[in-house]
Amino acid sequence: MLCFVKRGRATFLVRLPALACRTWGRPKPGDGARMSIENPEGSEESVTIVVSSGPETPDDEKRASYQSVLIFLVFMIGIACGVPAALFLPTFLSDYGAAVLAIILGAMLFAVILMVILFIFRASLFRWLFRRSEVEISKFAGPLADVARHAAEKRVPEATQAARHFAELALSRYAWVSTRRWLIASISGLVAAIAALAGSALLFEQNKLLREQSGLLIEQNQRIEQQNTLIETDIQLAEAERSAQMGPEVVEIGSLIGAERQAFMDAGNNLDDFGLNDLTSSTRSRIVAATLVARPYRYLAVRDANPRDPDSMYRTAFLKRPEILADPSMLRPQGASEILVPRAVSPERGDMLSMLFGNSILQTEALSFIGADFSYAEYRREELLGMSLKHALLAFSNFSWTRIIEAKFRGSQMDRAEFEHTVIRRSDFSSIPAAEVEKPFDAGDLDIWPTSMVGTSFAGAVLHRDDFTGIHSAVLDFTDAAIAECNFTRASLGGVIFRNAILFGNDFTDAVLLSADLEGAIVFEQTFLGQLAAQAQPSTFVPERWKLVPLPAAELADHPRYAELTNHVAETELIGAVWRIERVEGK
C-alpha cells in the first residue's frame, strides 16, 4: 500500500506492504526513514518513508530561469539606485541624519513590538492558521505512526486523518520556524544597519565638521594675512614717522639755500649764474648729511589721487556718472582707498632734488663726489629740465609721471630706477668715455665710466631723441613705451623688453640684443628685422625667431602712448604701412 504526502516540491512517499508497525529503525545517510512492521503471519517487513524532491520538470526550469532574470533585474536596480545614493546620500545623511536615525529606530521598535505580539499570541495565531497551538518535533512521531498503523489495518479514513494531522504539524512547524527566523533576521539586520549607519553617520558628521573647520582655517589664514599686512603697515608707518622728523631739517636747508641765493642776487649777480659752488660748504655738507640720514620706507598713498595720472583722474570723475560708460565695471572699487606704496622710497631725498632744481642749482656732481646719496629718491615735481645728475647714485629712484627734458644722467647708477609714464626728450643716459670724465671725478684705469641700468623700467614712457650710447643694462623694460629716434649705439641690452612698444627710427648699431623680447612691438619698416640683425652685434639677435604681421592704422592709434608721441614726432611721418612683431611658434 502507498501513501503520499506532498507539499510544494517535497514529496513524502510511504510504502506500507505490511499490516502493522512495530518499531522505527535508524535511517542511514541517503536513505529514507525505516520502520519495522508485522504482518498477520508473524514475519517482519520494513516500511520506508522516502523524501524526494522529484525530477525536474519544465516548470522547474522555467522557475529557475525566472529566478535568474529576477536576480539580474534586482542587481541592475541596485546599481541604478546605489550609484546616485553613493553620490547624494552622504550629503543627505549629513543634513538629515537625525530624521534618518529616528526612522530606523522606529522601524526597529516596530519589529520588536511585532515579535513580542507574535510571541505572546503565537498559540492563538497557530490555532487559527493551522489548528495547532504547539508544534514540537517529538509530536511528529505519533501521527506518523498512526498513518502506518491505520494503513496496515487498511483503515483508509483513519490513515487519511492521521496523514492530515501530520501535514498540519509539519506546516505549522515550518511556519513557526520561518516566522521566527524572519523576525530574528529582521532585528539582526536592523541592528547591523543601525551599527553601520551609526559609524557612517559619525563619518559624515566628521567630514561635515572637517569641511567647516577647513572653511574656518581658510578664514583664519585670511585674517592672519590681514593681520600681518596691518603689522607691516604699522612698521612702515613707524618708519615713515621717524623719517618725517627729517622734514624740519629739509625746510631749514631750503631756507639756507634761499637766503644764500638772495644774497647772491643782492650782490648784483644774475640768477642764472647761481649754482652749487655759490653755496657755503656748511650748506653743502648739510645737504649731503640729510641725504644720508634719510631712509627709504613705504607710506600710505591715496588710491586714484595722482594728479599726474590721467587714468586715475578719469576713474575718479566717472564715479559720479557711471551710467554713461559702456563698461561700468572699470570703476569697480579696487580695495581700500589708502594703500601702501608698492615699494620703499625716500620722499625726503626726492625733496632735496626738487629743492635744488627749484633754486636753480642744476649741477649735482659736487654733491655726488662728497657722498650725496639719492637712491630711492621719489621725485614728485612735474618737470625736471636741464638738470645734470652725472655720477649720481639713483638706484631704486622714482621719476614716474615726470617730464624730463635735456637732463644728463651720464655715468649714474640707476639700477631698478623707475621712469614709468614719463616723457623724456633730448636727455643723455650714455656712458662716459674716460677722456670725458670731468674733475673731481677720475676714471682711473677704466676706459669708460658706465651708466648702470639693471632692471630699470621705462614702461609706458615716451622717449624722443634720447642717448643711451654704451649703457650697461639687463632686462631694461620698455613695455608699452613709444621710442622714437633714440640712440642705442654699443648699448648692452641683454634681455631688453620691447613688448607692445612703438619703435620708430632708432639706432641699434653694435648693440647687444641677446634674448630681446619684441612680442607685440610696432614698427614702420617691413625690413625692420633684417636691419636690426645687421645693426646689432653679430649673433646677438636672431631674426628667424620673429615675423611681421600687418597692423591696421586704427590699432596703432589705440596704442596708449601714440597720442603723446604725435606731440613730438610729426604724425605724417607715422602714416603708412605698419607692422606688429610676433614670435614664430617653436622658436
ABEGO torsion letter per residue (X at the ends): XBBBBBBEABBBBBBBABABBABBBBBBBGBBBBBBBBBAAGBBBBBBBBBBAEBBBAAAAAAAAAAAAAAAAAAAAAAAAAAAAAAAAAAAAAAAAAAAAAAAAAAAAAAAAAAAAAAAAAAAAAAAAAGBABBBAAAAAAAAAAAAAAAAAGBAAAAAAAAAAAAAAAAAAAAAAAAAAAAAAAAAAAAAAAAAAAAAAAAAAAAAAAAAAAAAAAAAAAAAAAAAAAAAAAAAAAAAAAAAAAAAAAAAAAAAAAAAAAAAAAAGBBAAABBAAABBAAAAAAAAAAAAABBBBBBBBBBGABAABAAAAAAAAAAABAAABABAAAABBAEBABBBBABBBBAAAAAAAAAAAAAGBABAAAAAAAGBBABGBBBABABBBGBBABGBBABGBBABGBBBBGBBABGBBABGBBABGBBBBGBBABBBBAAABBOABBAEABABBBBBBBGBBABGBBBBGBBABGBBBBGBBABGBBBBGBBABGBBABGBBABGBBBBGBBABGBBABGBBABGBBBABAAAAAAAAAABBBGABBAAABBBBBBBAAAAAABAAAAAAAAABBAAAABEBBBBBBBBBGX
